[in-house]
């Protein structure tokens, strides 16, 4: 399936220097989603602090917010939003940090298999303005899977297994000044254990493997998922 196929895809280097592949990185993330009462509209956001190591060598600060729309009598959610990203190089040098402005559009399509398996397909299209690069676009596909372990719903008191796999594909290969990137940008595979503290508040602790043509690295992921 998609998980097996996409794990074979490699991508081009995104940084001037490669990080240490042996050192465990860490991502700390907060995801929030709010639907306006009796309305198909809502907002969502994710705010992430990513490190090449457990918490001192900055990889990225990503701040992303979007406006959501769920057509009535459907479960499909469309989003348009903006992200501000600061990307750091591995090591102590902060002078080469890159600033990126990004707008994106996405569709989330949920699917339930049996009584305990929850799938979500996410299709995302990004338009990117990165320091010292030409305008870029990128396509992303992510399949998420949550499996309830002690309950059939992801609610308070539920332990669950969380997995995902995401493929990134560049829309343009030329990024200016004769520089190019590969067609496949990167691949991320993830597995975690989740727990519902409340019906609308879940916590996940997991490990993500990120692979590019230049390097592959494991990242600890700590995330909070909050809905209103």
N, C-alpha and C positions, 0 to 999 in steps of 0.2 A: 504494500500500500504506500501512501504518501510518505509515511514515516521511514520506510526502508529506502525508497527512491531518493528522497531528499537528503538523507544522511550521506549519500555518495557525492553530493555536489560540493565543489570547492569554489573559493572565491578569491578575488584579487586583494592585495594588500591595501589597507586604508590608512596606514600610518607610515611615517618616514622611517621609523625604527620598530622592530618587533618586540613585544613584551616577553617576559620570562614565561615559558610554557610550563615550567615546573612549579611556579608559585601560584597558589590558589588566590583568585581575585574574589571580590565581593560586591554584590549589588543590593542596595537597600531601597525598597520601593513602596509607595502608597498609591493605591488605585481607588478612585471614588466615582460613583455614578448616582445621579439624582434625576428622577422623573417628576415633572411638574404634575400636580394632581389633576386628574380628569383631562389630560392633554397628551397628545402624542409626542410632545417635545420634551427635551431634557438636556442635561449637561453631563459631561464626563471628563475626567482628568487623570493623569498619572504623573507622579513626581519622583524622579529616580536619582539616586546618588550612587555612581558606579566607580569602583576602584580596581586598579591593577593588582593590588594586594588586599589584605583584610580591611584597610581603612585609612591609609595615609597618602597613597600615590593615586592621584585623581585620574580616572579614565574619562568619565563624563558626568556632567550635571544636565539632566533632561527634564524640562518643564513643559508639559503638554496638556492642552485643554481643548475640548471640542463641543459643538452643539449637536445633539442627537435628535433623530426623528424616527419614530416607530409607527408605520401606518396602522390604522385601526384594523382589528381582526387579523393581524399578522404578528409574528414574533421576530421578524427581520428588523434590524436597527441600522440606520444609515447615520454617518457622522461626518462632519466637516470641521476642521480645527486647525490650530496653530501650535507649533512647538519651538522653543528656544533651547539650543543645545550648545554647551561648552565642552569641547573635547580636548583632553590633555594627552601628551606623549608619555610613554613609560619613562620613569626616572624622575629626578628632582627638578628638571628644567620646566618652568612654567611660562617661559617667553614664547614658546611655540604653540600655546593653546589656540585652538580654532573655534571661532564663533559661527554658528549656523542658525539661520532662520528657515523654518520649514512650514508649509501648509500641507494638509493631507485630507483625503477623502477615503472612507472605508465603508464596508458592509459587513455586518455580523449576522451569520445564519446559524441558529441553534438547531440541534438535532438530538433526539433521545433514543437510545438503543436499549431495549428491555426496561427494567425498572431502576437500574443503578448507574448506567453509563450516560454521561452528558457530553455531547460533542458540540463544539462551536467552530465554524469555519469563518476565518476573517480574511477579507480581501482588502488590501490597502494600496493606495496610489499616493506618492509623495512628490512634491515639488520643493527643491532644495536650493538655498542660497548659502554657499559655504565660502568663508574667507579665502581669497586668492584662488578661486576656482570659477569656471564658467557655470552658468545655470545647469542644474542636473535634475533628473527625475529618477524614481525608483519604484519598482513593483514588489509587493510582499504578499505571500500567502502563508497563513498560520492555521494549523488545526490543533485545537485544544481538546483535551479529554479529561474529565473529572469522573472518578469512580467512587461512589459511596461505599464505605467499608462496613459501617454499622447502622446505616439508615438508607432509605431510598431517596431522600431529599437532602440537599446541602443546606442544613439549618443548624440551630444551636445544638451543640453536643455531637455533631457528626464529624467523624474522622473520614478523610477521603484521600485517594491517590490522585495527584494532578500531573499531567504530562502535556507537553506540546512539542511541535516541530515547526520551524519557520524557515522559509526560503526567501532570500532577497535577490532581486534581479535588477541590474542597472538599466535605465532607459537610454542613456547616452554613454558612450565609452570615452569620448574626448572631453577633457575637463579644463583645457586651456594650456597655452605655452608648450604645446607638443606632448603633454602628458595624457595618458590613457588609463582607464580602469578596465577590469575584466567584465564580461557580461554577467556572470554570477558574482554577486557581491559577498554573500556569506550565508552560512547555515547555522541555526541554533536548535539544539535538542535539550529537553528539560524534563526532569522527574522530581517530584516533591511529595511531601506529606502535608496535608492540610487539615485544619480543625476549625469548626464553627463556634466562635465565642458567643455570638448572638445570631439570630436569624438573618441579620443584615451585615454581619461583621465576621470575616474569615481571615485566618492567618495561614501562611504557607512557608515552609522551610525546604529548600531544594537545591539541586545542583544543575547548572546549565553548561553544556559544552558548546563553545562557539568555534567555528572552523572557517578559516580563510585560506587562500592559496599560500600565504606567507607564514601563518601560524595557526595553532589550535590551542585553546586554553579553557580550563575549567573555572567556572564562576559560582561561588556560593550565592544563593538568592534568598533574601528574607523579604517577604511581601505581606502587606495588609490590604484586604479587599473590602471596601465599604460601600454599601448602597443605602439610599434614602428613599 
